[in-house]
């Protein structure tokens, strides 16, 4: 069987935009660095499969994430394609300087919804993290860039436990007010359930946030990523982050296992009759190819099922 039988459900969007994070969020968690040439081919293969937004890398200091030390080399080797975007993560003004020097047009910034993770990941307090983001946002917007905001630990924190919904909304709203065009709500350690997802999205819309500006980013630690995604789609979300082959985690949170696998997402959406523009067969081939370079099988259930 090469694909699911499509049967639609009421209340779902006609199309979902997949924000592919495998090349950045996926590979940054690898124990060893993947050569830039392999990363470039990975991204090219993802684009060939129909993915149009592929987060390529991060301008983080190599000391903190050595796997992404080749950001300039990688970006310089990627051919530009009409309709395909390669945003990058920018942690601070130094990272923004590098993005501007390369003439990039799309960046993302990364915030925390909790005090402890802000201190561990950003070396900032929950409040002072915005002092770091404000000049980045101001300069990026002045340069005509589009900025995406990530919020991590939206549903649970390994040190603090459950995260108050109003705290997540406060952090996310601040990022939107600074000028972020889109806000990605992250379940960094994969503890969310569908009811939590609906409650958080409802709290954002009750606070005046346009549901169209929200995206979701789920990890599959407890096997809930697809259920949570469906809940988000039923609430009106139309952008979902995913990682080819289920690669990734978070180098600063040991409980963060792999991201939602893009193949698992596409299988579900194909089965629901929701358009993505992604060729599942080519995507599976790409993840098998990358798994070969990493020396281990893909954790994606769909990849395993279609290649067994």
SULKARA-V690424 format. One line per field, one symbol per residue. phi: phi as a letter, one per 40 degrees, with the letter a starting at -180 (. if undefined). psi: psi as a letter, one per 40 degrees, with the letter a starting at -180 (. if undefined). Layout:
# SULKARA-V690424
phi: ???
psi: ???
This chain:
# SULKARA-V690424
phi: .cacccbcbcgbccabccccbccbcccccccbccddccdccdccccccchcbbbccabcccdccbccbccdcccccccccbcgbbbcbcbcaccccdcccccgcbbbbbbbbcbcccdcccbfbcdccdccccdcccccccccgccbbbcbcfcbabcbbgcbddccccccccccccchccabbcbccbgccbdcccccccccccccgccdccbbbbbbbdbgbccccccccccchcbbbcabdggchiacbbccccccdcdccccdccdccgccbgbccccccdcccccdcccgaccccccccccbc
psi: heiihhhiiieiidihhhgheddcddeeeidiihidddddddddddddeehehhhdaifihdddgdefefddddddehhhihehigiihhdadddddddddefiehiiihiieidddddddefiiddeddddddddddddddeeihhihihifdeihddeaihhdddddddddddddeehdihhhhgdefeiidddddddddddddeehhdeehiihiifdefeddddddddddeeiehhiihhefiabheehdehaiihhddddddddddefhidehhddddddddddddddefiihehdddddee.
